[in-house]
Structure formats: structure tokens, C-alpha cells
Amino acid sequence: MPELPEVETVKNILEPLIINKTITKIDIFYDRLVQSDLNTFKNDLIGKTFLSMSRYGKYLFFNLSDDLILISHLRMEGKYRVTDKNFRIKSTSAIFYLDNGQALCYDDTRKFGLMYLTNKSEISSLPMIKKLGIEANMVKESDLPLLYKKFHKKKKIKELLLDQTILTGIGNIYADEILYSSKINPFTEGIELNNNDIKNITKNAKIILDKAIKAGGSTIHSFHPSEGVDGRFQESLKCYGRAGEICPRCGTTFHKTFIGGRGTTYCPNCQIDKKLEKGIAITGPIGSGKSQVLNYLDSKNYFTLSADTIIHQLYEDPAIKNKISRILQTDFDINNPHKKAIARDIMINDISKKKAVENYIYPILENYLIENIKTHNLVAYEIPLLFKAHFEYMFKTIFVIEISKEKQIENLKNRGELDTNKMLKLNSDYHYDKTSNKIKIIENNGTLADLFEKIDCFLN
């Protein structure tokens, strides 16, 4: 659906083409397009001259002589064209013939658009206009107290941004972009937002919508602002429509979900769901003692899970097993030591295949972890791949277990690893952001008693 920038672009394209042109005849091919009386609509418009155009939210206003105003809403795919030939095409719903031999044609494949004829004195009292909120790119400081109240609802912020009675002009594309820029999770309810959050949303709404207007809006799917004209802002979209791609800010994969029936794209790491962010993650390089920490937390009545165990179980699933086999181009079987070793060698020697396996399995693992976090309060997960998979957003605290290389090799040998160099190479890309305030670094170069004492210090 065209949003505020696209409708503004339509206005800017059309206005110089129709100004001072007079309507000589009207054809309406889809009666439901006109919301006011059809005969009055036709009779009153004939002989009237286009004087100017304006816009409010997603509504177009054609300002005509005798103080008449033709209101138009493009809805999903409505578009206008001014032409001197081929007046009617398959999707044409209305034609306004002009005194210079041209015609203003309204085309709408899905027939959702609407028109309404009124006059200047009545327009502000029309229910369709009266209910509209502040234009999303025109919010002033004095408007904020009212907006704080309007956003204070037990409703998801994505739905509130699409509510035209609060801010008008925002649709699905720009709602996703605004929330991404504001680092607000789309599932956050309005009552959870503070005044600074809402102020930040309005600031980003203005920045994004004004940039989109300058770029001629976004040409998405079948919408074009005019025949043969495309907007360019879709090239600048950072979030919308990028599900499965990598967030440019943090490297996390963009997620797509549905809120209020509308597709919603967001970065779970940049736009953290505060209700999900709980529990402890345990991570560190291979052989650092993560499992010992997990078992200790299990004894403290935490609900515990090992990502390695879960992945092992996932690999046993026939569909997943077949997918991994296709990626690695070998017969993969996690329970067959020989085939498992071949797969491991392939991933050590071919980083692209290792990455492809990770890109496939991480989202499946992520969903599994989230479902269990939602159903338990005291949670501790051992996740070696935490930072690589960008799962940090799920946790309130992250225990990073650090260990000397000498003790790491000793631990690997103690658990039966014959080729420790190969294991270290497989884990060579382990790294993390030491500046995160979630991270608690725990050195494990002493005894188990020392390790558990450090864990207790953090727990307390």
C-alpha cells in the first residue's frame, strides 16, 4: 500500500500536469470507487477546474474551482496517469477527460481505492478525515504529551504505528523501518514504552519519511507512483523486506513474523524483546568447562539445556540429515563416527560449506531455545556458538568461560579427543564483544571448587 512518501510523490507528479485543466466529461467504470452519490459526483465535477493538490496522511486532495475538493485514497495499488491516448486500459476504474484533449485516468487492479466529493467548508468534519492523527513527519514538541497518552495502550507498537488515528501516513514499510531505527521490538506494547522511546519514534519517523519523499517513495511489488515512474527509497530500506538477510548493524539474521496480520521484519538482537531477555547463557571456546558450569547451575534448580545436545538431536531428524548431506555433498550421519569425521573435515577445509550448515541449523535451534525460554523463568543454556549465531539477545547474563591453551588441550585429551589440533582449528573463529555489559568473564584455570565459587559470586 502506498504510504505518506508515495502519496506525496503522486501529488508532486500530478499537480503540474492538471493545474488549470477543466473537466469536460467523466467515466466511472467501477461504481464502488465513489463513496459519495455517483450522479452528484459526476454532475458537480463537470466544468470544474483543477486549482491545486494537497495531501493529508495517505489521502490526496484535488482542489477544484467553486471550493470543491475531490478526496482520493489509493489503498493497495491505485495509481493515476495523465495521457492523451489509450485512456482506458484493463485496470482503469475512472477517467476524467480534460479540456486540452488529455485525460486523468485512475487505474486500480484490485479495486480497493476510493473517491469522495466534498467542499472546502465540510472537509475537516468528514469522519474519514476528522479521525486522522498528526501527520507522521510533522510532529511538533507540543504534540508529544498527547502522543504519549495515545501510545499508552496494551497493544503492540507495530499495530499502534499503523493506527492512522495516532500518527497518519505510516504503513507497513515505514513502520518496520522506524522501529528498526529506534531499536524497539515490534512486539513491545505501548504501555511498556517511556516518553523517550516515543519521542525517538517520532524523530525517526520524520527522518525516514522525509528521506523517502526526497527519493520519490518506495517502489515495492506492483506499486508505482505514476506510469513509467519508480521511486528509489526501496534501495535505502534497511529492514523491511530483508527477512533472512544479515542486519548491517550487528550481523544477526533479520526475522519475519506477523503482527495483526501484517508481515513484520525486525532484528531480534538490535530490537530486543525485553520479555524474552532473561536467564543465563554459558559460552566459551571448546574444552573450556562450559558443561561443568551448566551441570552446576542444574544443581541450583535452573532449567538447563545444552545447544550441542539439541543440535545432535536435530541432526538425527531425517529431513535435517538429508539437507545437511546436500550442503556438504556427502552422506551425513551424526551417529556414524566415520561419516561424522568426514563431515567435520569438510567443514574445517571449506568455510563456505560450514557457513551454509550454520545458516540452515541456527534458525531451527533459535526457535527451539526461544520456546523453552518462554515457558521457564530460571533458565541456563550452554551455547558454544552463542556469539556466532547472535543469540545474545535472549539472555540477561552471559558467562564467558576463559581458559589457558594448555589446560584447554588437557581437557580435550581427557574427554577422548585424539586430534586436539583439528578440534582447535574447528573452533578457531570463536570471538566475542568484550564491551557488552551482559558478559561476565570467568577464568577456569584452577580447581572446580574455584570455578563454582566464581559462579556463586555472580549469582549472588
C-alpha positions as CSV (number, residue, x, y, z in Angstrom):
1,M,0.0,0.0,0.0
2,P,1.4,3.5,-0.9
3,E,2.2,5.3,2.3
4,L,2.8,9.0,3.0
5,P,6.0,9.4,0.9
6,E,4.4,7.6,-2.1
7,V,1.2,9.6,-1.9
8,E,3.3,12.8,-1.7
9,T,5.2,11.7,-4.7
10,V,2.0,11.1,-6.6
11,K,0.8,14.6,-5.7
12,N,4.1,16.2,-6.9
13,I,4.0,14.3,-10.2
14,L,0.3,15.0,-10.9
15,E,-0.1,18.6,-9.8
16,P,1.8,20.4,-12.6
17,L,0.1,18.2,-15.2
18,I,-3.5,19.0,-14.3
19,I,-3.4,22.5,-12.8
20,N,-5.8,24.9,-14.7
21,K,-7.2,22.0,-16.7
22,T,-11.0,21.7,-16.7
23,I,-13.0,18.5,-16.6
24,T,-15.3,18.1,-19.6
25,K,-16.6,14.5,-19.1
26,I,-16.3,11.7,-16.5
27,D,-16.5,7.9,-17.0
28,I,-16.7,5.7,-13.9
29,F,-16.2,2.0,-14.7
30,Y,-16.4,0.8,-11.1
31,D,-19.2,2.4,-9.1
32,R,-17.9,1.4,-5.7
33,L,-14.9,3.6,-6.2
34,V,-17.1,6.7,-5.5
35,Q,-18.2,6.8,-1.9
36,S,-20.5,9.9,-2.3
37,D,-23.6,10.0,-4.5
38,L,-22.4,8.9,-8.0
39,N,-24.7,11.1,-10.1
40,T,-23.9,14.2,-7.9
41,F,-20.2,13.3,-8.1
42,K,-20.3,13.4,-12.0
43,N,-22.6,16.4,-12.4
44,D,-20.8,18.6,-9.9
45,L,-17.3,17.9,-11.2
46,I,-18.0,18.6,-14.9
47,G,-16.9,22.1,-15.8
48,K,-14.7,22.4,-12.7
49,T,-11.1,23.4,-13.0
50,F,-8.2,21.8,-11.0
51,L,-6.6,24.6,-9.0
52,S,-4.1,22.7,-6.8
53,M,-3.4,19.5,-5.0
54,S,-2.7,18.7,-1.3
55,R,-2.3,15.7,0.9
56,Y,-3.0,14.6,4.4
57,G,-1.6,11.2,5.6
58,K,-2.4,8.8,2.8
59,Y,-5.3,10.9,1.4
60,L,-4.9,13.0,-1.8
61,F,-7.0,16.2,-2.2
62,F,-7.7,17.6,-5.6
63,N,-8.7,21.2,-5.0
64,L,-11.1,22.5,-7.7
65,S,-13.0,25.7,-8.6
66,D,-16.2,26.6,-6.6
67,D,-14.4,25.3,-3.4
68,L,-14.9,21.6,-4.4
69,I,-12.5,19.0,-3.1
70,L,-12.1,15.5,-4.6
71,I,-10.7,13.2,-2.0
72,S,-8.8,10.1,-3.2
73,H,-7.3,7.2,-1.3
74,L,-5.1,4.9,-3.4
75,R,-5.4,1.9,-1.0
76,M,-3.3,-1.1,-2.2
77,E,-2.5,-0.4,-5.9
78,G,-4.3,2.7,-7.1
79,K,-2.4,5.0,-9.4
80,Y,-3.0,8.0,-11.6
81,R,-1.8,8.8,-15.1
82,V,-2.3,11.8,-17.4
83,T,-2.4,10.8,-21.0
84,D,-3.6,11.8,-24.5
85,K,-4.1,8.2,-25.7
86,N,-5.1,4.8,-24.5
87,F,-7.4,6.4,-22.0
88,R,-8.8,3.1,-20.8
89,I,-6.8,0.0,-20.0
90,K,-7.9,-3.2,-18.2
91,S,-7.4,-1.8,-14.7
92,T,-9.0,1.6,-15.3
93,S,-11.7,2.5,-12.8
94,A,-12.3,6.2,-13.7
95,I,-11.4,8.7,-16.5
96,F,-11.6,12.5,-16.1
97,Y,-11.5,14.0,-19.6
98,L,-9.8,17.4,-19.7
99,D,-10.3,20.4,-21.9
100,N,-6.9,20.1,-23.5
101,G,-7.6,16.7,-25.1
102,Q,-5.9,14.7,-22.4
103,A,-7.4,12.6,-19.6
104,L,-6.6,12.0,-15.9
105,C,-7.0,8.2,-15.6
106,Y,-7.3,6.3,-12.3
107,D,-6.2,2.7,-12.6
108,D,-6.7,0.1,-9.8
109,T,-6.1,-3.6,-10.4
110,R,-7.5,-4.6,-7.0
111,K,-10.3,-2.1,-6.9
112,F,-9.7,-1.1,-3.2
113,G,-9.3,2.7,-3.8
114,L,-12.0,5.2,-3.0
115,M,-13.0,8.8,-4.0
116,Y,-15.3,11.2,-2.3
117,L,-16.5,14.7,-3.4
118,T,-17.0,17.4,-0.7
119,N,-16.4,21.1,-0.4
120,K,-13.8,23.2,1.4
121,S,-16.1,24.0,4.4
122,E,-17.0,20.4,5.1
123,I,-13.8,18.6,4.7
124,S,-12.5,18.9,8.2
125,S,-15.7,17.5,9.7
126,L,-15.8,14.4,7.4
127,P,-15.4,11.2,9.6
128,M,-12.7,9.8,7.3
129,I,-10.6,13.0,7.7
130,K,-11.6,14.0,11.2
131,K,-10.4,10.8,12.8
132,L,-6.8,11.1,11.4
133,G,-4.0,11.7,13.8
134,I,-1.0,14.0,13.4
135,E,1.0,13.6,10.1
136,A,3.9,11.3,11.0
137,N,6.6,13.6,9.6
138,M,5.1,16.8,11.1
139,V,5.1,16.1,14.8
140,K,6.0,19.1,16.9
141,E,7.2,19.3,20.5
142,S,3.8,20.5,21.6
143,D,2.2,17.3,20.1
144,L,4.2,14.9,22.3
145,P,2.1,15.0,25.5
146,L,-1.0,13.9,23.5
147,L,1.0,11.2,21.7
148,Y,2.3,9.9,25.0
149,K,-1.3,9.3,26.0
150,K,-2.3,7.8,22.7
151,F,0.6,5.3,22.6
152,H,-0.1,4.3,26.2
153,K,-2.1,1.2,25.3
154,K,-1.9,-2.6,25.9
155,K,-1.3,-3.1,22.2
156,K,1.9,-3.9,20.2
157,I,3.8,-0.9,19.0
158,K,3.8,-2.2,15.4
159,E,-0.1,-2.1,15.5
160,L,-0.1,1.3,17.1
161,L,2.2,2.8,14.4
162,L,-0.3,1.5,11.7
163,D,-3.2,3.2,13.6
164,Q,-4.0,6.2,11.5
165,T,-5.8,7.9,14.4
166,I,-2.5,8.3,16.3
167,L,0.0,9.1,13.5
168,T,-1.2,9.2,10.0
169,G,0.8,8.3,6.9
170,I,2.7,5.3,8.2
171,G,2.1,1.9,6.6
172,N,3.9,-1.5,6.9
173,I,7.1,-0.5,5.1
174,Y,7.9,2.6,7.2
175,A,6.6,1.1,10.5
176,D,9.3,-1.6,10.2
177,E,12.0,1.0,9.2
178,I,11.0,3.3,12.1
179,L,11.1,0.6,14.7
180,Y,14.4,-0.7,13.4
181,S,16.0,2.8,13.6
182,S,14.5,3.3,17.0
183,K,15.8,-0.1,18.2
184,I,12.4,-1.1,19.5
185,N,11.0,-4.6,19.2
186,P,7.7,-4.6,17.3
187,F,6.1,-6.9,20.0
188,T,6.6,-4.2,22.7
189,E,3.3,-2.9,24.0
190,G,2.7,0.8,24.1
191,I,2.4,0.8,27.9
192,E,6.0,-0.5,28.1
193,L,7.4,2.5,26.2
194,N,8.6,5.5,28.1
195,N,8.4,9.1,26.8
196,N,11.9,9.0,25.4
197,D,11.0,5.9,23.3
198,I,8.0,7.6,21.8
199,K,10.0,10.8,21.2
200,N,12.6,8.7,19.5
201,I,10.0,7.0,17.3
202,T,8.6,10.4,16.1
203,K,12.1,11.7,15.5
204,N,13.0,8.7,13.3
205,A,9.6,8.8,11.6
206,K,10.3,12.3,10.4
207,I,13.8,11.5,9.3
208,I,12.8,8.4,7.4
209,L,9.6,9.7,5.8
210,D,11.3,13.0,4.7
211,K,14.2,11.0,3.1
212,A,11.7,8.7,1.3
213,I,9.8,11.8,-0.1
214,K,13.1,13.1,-1.5
215,A,13.7,9.7,-3.1
216,G,10.3,9.6,-4.6
217,G,9.0,7.0,-2.2
218,S,9.5,3.2,-2.4
219,T,8.5,1.2,-5.5
220,I,7.5,-2.2,-3.9
221,H,5.9,-5.1,-5.8
222,S,3.3,-3.7,-8.1
223,F,3.0,-0.1,-6.8
224,H,4.4,2.7,-8.9
225,P,3.7,6.4,-8.2
226,S,2.8,7.0,-11.8
227,E,3.0,5.2,-15.1
228,G,6.7,4.7,-16.0
229,V,7.9,6.3,-12.7
230,D,9.6,4.4,-10.0
231,G,10.6,5.6,-6.5
232,R,14.2,5.0,-5.3
233,F,13.8,4.7,-1.5
234,Q,13.5,0.9,-1.6
235,E,17.2,0.9,-2.3
236,S,17.7,2.5,1.1
237,L,15.4,0.3,3.1
238,K,17.5,-1.2,6.0
239,C,14.9,-3.6,7.4
240,Y,11.7,-4.0,5.5
241,G,11.6,-7.0,3.1
242,R,15.1,-8.2,4.3
243,A,14.0,-11.3,6.2
244,G,16.8,-13.9,6.1
245,E,19.4,-11.3,5.3
246,I,22.0,-10.0,7.7
247,C,21.5,-7.0,9.9
248,P,24.1,-4.4,8.9
249,R,24.5,-3.2,12.5
250,C,25.1,-6.4,14.3
251,G,25.3,-9.3,11.8
252,T,22.1,-11.1,13.2
253,T,19.7,-12.6,10.7
254,F,16.6,-10.5,10.2
255,H,13.4,-12.3,11.3
256,K,10.0,-12.1,9.9
257,T,6.8,-12.6,11.8
258,F,3.2,-11.5,11.6
259,I,1.6,-8.9,13.9
260,G,-2.0,-8.0,13.4
261,G,-1.9,-10.0,10.2
262,R,0.9,-7.8,8.8
263,G,4.3,-9.1,7.8
264,T,6.9,-7.7,10.2
265,T,10.6,-7.7,9.7
266,Y,13.0,-6.9,12.6
267,C,16.4,-7.7,14.1
268,P,16.0,-9.6,17.3
269,N,19.4,-8.5,18.5
270,C,19.1,-4.8,17.8
271,Q,15.4,-4.7,18.7
272,I,15.4,-6.8,21.9
273,D,12.2,-8.3,23.3
274,K,12.6,-7.4,27.0
275,K,10.2,-10.1,28.0
276,L,12.4,-12.7,26.3
277,E,15.7,-11.3,27.7
278,K,16.2,-13.5,30.8
279,G,18.3,-16.3,32.1
280,I,22.0,-17.2,31.7
281,A,23.9,-18.2,28.7
282,I,27.2,-20.2,29.1
283,T,29.7,-20.0,26.3
284,G,33.4,-20.1,25.7
285,P,35.9,-22.0,23.4
286,I,35.9,-25.7,23.1
287,G,37.2,-27.6,26.1
288,S,36.8,-24.6,28.5
289,G,34.5,-26.2,31.0
290,K,31.1,-25.0,29.9
291,S,29.3,-28.3,30.7
292,Q,30.7,-28.2,34.2
293,V,29.1,-24.8,34.7
294,L,25.8,-26.0,33.2
295,N,25.7,-29.0,35.5
296,Y,26.4,-26.8,38.5
297,L,23.5,-24.5,37.6
298,D,21.3,-27.5,37.1
299,S,22.0,-28.4,40.7
300,K,20.9,-24.9,41.6
301,N,17.4,-25.7,40.1
302,Y,17.9,-23.9,36.9
303,F,16.2,-25.2,33.8
304,T,19.2,-26.2,31.7
305,L,19.8,-27.1,28.0
306,S,22.9,-27.8,26.0
307,A,22.8,-26.4,22.5
308,D,25.2,-29.2,21.4
309,T,22.8,-31.9,22.6
310,I,19.9,-30.2,20.9
311,I,21.8,-29.9,17.6
312,H,22.8,-33.6,17.9
313,Q,19.1,-34.4,18.2
314,L,18.2,-32.1,15.3
315,Y,20.8,-33.8,13.1
316,E,19.1,-37.1,13.7
317,D,15.9,-35.8,12.1
318,P,15.7,-37.4,8.6
319,A,14.8,-34.2,6.8
320,I,17.6,-32.2,8.5
321,K,20.0,-35.0,7.9
322,N,19.2,-35.0,4.2
323,K,19.6,-31.2,4.0
324,I,23.0,-31.3,5.6
325,S,24.0,-34.1,3.3
326,R,23.1,-32.0,0.3
327,I,25.0,-29.0,1.7
328,L,28.2,-31.0,2.4
329,Q,27.8,-33.2,-0.6
330,T,28.4,-36.3,1.5
331,D,26.3,-38.9,3.3
332,F,26.0,-37.2,6.6
333,D,25.1,-39.3,9.7
334,I,25.8,-37.8,13.2
335,N,25.7,-41.3,14.8
336,N,28.2,-42.8,12.4
337,P,31.8,-41.9,13.6
338,H,33.3,-42.3,10.1
339,K,30.7,-40.2,8.3
340,K,30.7,-37.7,11.1
341,A,34.5,-37.3,10.8
342,I,34.2,-36.8,7.0
343,A,31.7,-34.1,7.6
344,R,33.9,-32.4,10.2
345,D,36.9,-32.4,7.8
346,I,34.7,-30.9,5.0
347,M,33.7,-28.0,7.3
348,I,37.3,-27.5,8.5
349,N,38.6,-27.3,5.0
350,D,35.6,-25.5,3.3
351,I,34.5,-22.5,5.3
352,S,31.6,-21.7,2.8
353,K,30.0,-25.2,3.5
354,K,30.5,-24.8,7.2
355,K,28.7,-21.4,7.0
356,A,25.9,-22.9,4.9
357,V,25.3,-25.6,7.5
358,E,25.3,-22.9,10.3
359,N,22.9,-20.7,8.3
360,Y,20.5,-23.6,8.0
361,I,20.6,-25.1,11.5
362,Y,20.9,-21.8,13.6
363,P,17.3,-20.6,13.0
364,I,15.9,-24.0,13.9
365,L,18.0,-24.1,17.1
366,E,17.0,-20.5,17.8
367,N,13.2,-21.3,17.7
368,Y,13.8,-24.3,20.0
369,L,15.6,-22.1,22.5
370,I,13.1,-19.4,22.4
371,E,10.1,-21.7,23.0
372,N,11.8,-23.1,26.1
373,I,12.8,-19.6,27.4
374,K,9.2,-18.6,27.2
375,T,8.0,-21.4,29.3
376,H,10.6,-21.3,32.1
377,N,11.7,-18.5,34.4
378,L,15.1,-19.7,35.8
379,V,17.0,-20.6,32.6
380,A,20.6,-21.6,31.9
381,Y,21.8,-22.6,28.4
382,E,25.2,-23.9,27.3
383,I,25.7,-22.4,23.8
384,P,29.2,-22.6,22.4
385,L,28.0,-20.8,19.2
386,L,26.2,-18.0,21.1
387,F,28.1,-15.0,19.5
388,K,28.5,-16.6,16.1
389,A,24.7,-17.2,15.9
390,H,24.0,-13.8,17.5
391,F,21.8,-15.3,20.2
392,E,22.9,-12.8,22.9
393,Y,19.5,-11.0,22.8
394,M,17.8,-13.9,24.6
395,F,19.8,-13.6,27.8
396,K,20.2,-11.2,30.7
397,T,23.6,-12.5,31.7
398,I,26.3,-14.3,29.6
399,F,29.0,-16.3,31.4
400,V,32.1,-16.5,29.1
401,I,34.4,-19.2,30.3
402,E,38.1,-18.4,29.5
403,I,40.9,-20.9,29.8
404,S,44.6,-21.2,29.0
405,K,45.5,-23.1,25.9
406,E,47.5,-25.7,27.9
407,K,44.5,-26.5,30.1
408,Q,42.2,-26.4,27.1
409,I,44.3,-29.1,25.4
410,E,44.4,-31.1,28.6
411,N,40.6,-31.0,28.9
412,L,40.2,-32.1,25.2
413,K,42.5,-35.1,25.8
414,N,40.7,-36.0,29.0
415,R,37.4,-36.3,27.1
416,G,39.0,-38.6,24.4
417,E,39.8,-36.2,21.6
418,L,42.8,-37.7,19.8
419,D,43.5,-34.9,17.3
420,T,43.4,-31.7,19.5
421,N,44.8,-29.5,16.8
422,K,41.9,-30.4,14.5
423,M,39.4,-29.6,17.2
424,L,41.1,-26.2,17.9
425,K,41.0,-25.4,14.2
426,L,37.3,-26.1,14.1
427,N,36.8,-23.6,16.9
428,S,39.3,-21.1,15.6
429,D,36.7,-18.5,14.7
430,Y,35.4,-18.1,18.3
431,H,35.3,-14.5,19.3
432,Y,33.0,-12.1,21.2
433,D,32.4,-8.5,22.1
434,K,34.1,-7.9,25.4
435,T,32.4,-4.5,25.8
436,S,28.9,-5.9,26.3
437,N,27.6,-5.2,29.9
438,K,25.8,-8.6,29.8
439,I,29.1,-10.5,29.8
440,K,30.7,-11.9,32.9
441,I,34.1,-13.4,32.2
442,I,35.0,-16.4,34.4
443,E,38.5,-17.8,34.2
444,N,38.7,-21.6,34.6
445,N,42.4,-22.3,35.2
446,G,42.0,-23.6,38.7
447,T,40.0,-26.3,40.5
448,L,36.3,-27.0,40.2
449,A,35.8,-25.5,43.6
450,D,37.4,-22.3,42.4
451,L,35.2,-22.3,39.3
452,F,32.0,-22.8,41.3
453,E,32.9,-20.1,43.8
454,K,33.2,-17.6,41.0
455,I,29.8,-18.7,39.6
456,D,28.3,-18.2,43.1
457,C,29.7,-14.7,43.3
458,F,27.9,-13.7,40.1
459,L,24.7,-15.5,41.1
460,N,24.6,-13.6,44.3
